[in-house]
């Protein structure tokens, strides 16, 4: 059924359709309306879930880890400082193999205090062992929650997943969303039924100590599960398309890349803007494309290599900065390409921090810059801040 | 177990935490003065390690010394000051 809703309403709807059983959440802008909407649904008996009011995001995650051990399908949502406060328990959830699904409504970390979107919060948690899926629009937000549960709860995966929804740009903007019927979702997503569940008659200790002789092997298994998730995501995409007609069959969605001279890798809502910019460049005869990074964890190394075979000059647009070599995605893309495709030129662009608008015109300038690099075969700067007020008026 | 393939997905132990004798970590031991104790069980309520035992209502609380880590919260919370924390090495 077609409906008009915000990204946060779509996220809450996704949780409802997934028949989540335990919700624990703490309010934070711009996430709050997800947990409010779910609290309302629980109060109105629209959803048979237990809603745990907690005193912090750290406790929210702790409560869900416990609930997931008991065998419940668990859900929470957070943003920015709240996600940062969860940090320790994010490792716990992943290490304990609890398939919790959590929309992260991305928001800058302060100071300077700022409630608008960027991906610094998300990238701060990229190494916690969670899967990370980026949404371009509200439809994708709802759909990826369903896909995420299916992948996360797969017995060969059993890892938690973050659904990244850009603050305000998606979370508070109304868009058309096709809401599937819950009976159809039941066919796509079966109840959570883990092999090991807490049995209160036979009390045991969970998450117990592992000595140095085996701890590394547990970590290795987390790595294997993450790799396995790639295949499971693709399979879930096929099943999803069959059930609902929408295609999420790729970790990286390629848009007009097949004959492109240059391409921009973009994650999140800005990918839509980049597609419009690519269309305009195409109208002027410039062969450019967009590689939309849907899945950042597990990292789609093979997809990047395939892209590098077709497109020899690649730009990476990051809505984050790592205080290292450029943005988080840029570093990963270069890492993936360099050993096997060292001749692919990769340039990083940092932009849209703290909710700064990222415009079509800026993407067109990035494309012009990349086309010049492709022509000259070299670049002057490997990382550049887009639309920075540095007095150069370059943008 | 020989390789990572033999491991369970996540760790659990077949026993509960009761099998871990955390009492050996203790430096200060809570000692209850039954003359001052009013059996309000505030200590039982506050103990973060479930190490204050009350078998039946009306009994004086007893400290489970196999698990009490000696944090002193009970002594701090006791409304009548009936609990004293004594250094283990001063107790014969």
Interface residues (C-beta under 8 A of the other chain):
Chain A: X95 X96 X97 X158 X195 X196 X203 X204 X205 X206 X207 X208 X209 X210 X214 X217 X218 X220 X221 X224 X225
Chain B: X1 X3 X4 X7 X8 X9 X10 X11 X12 X13 X14 X15 X16 X17
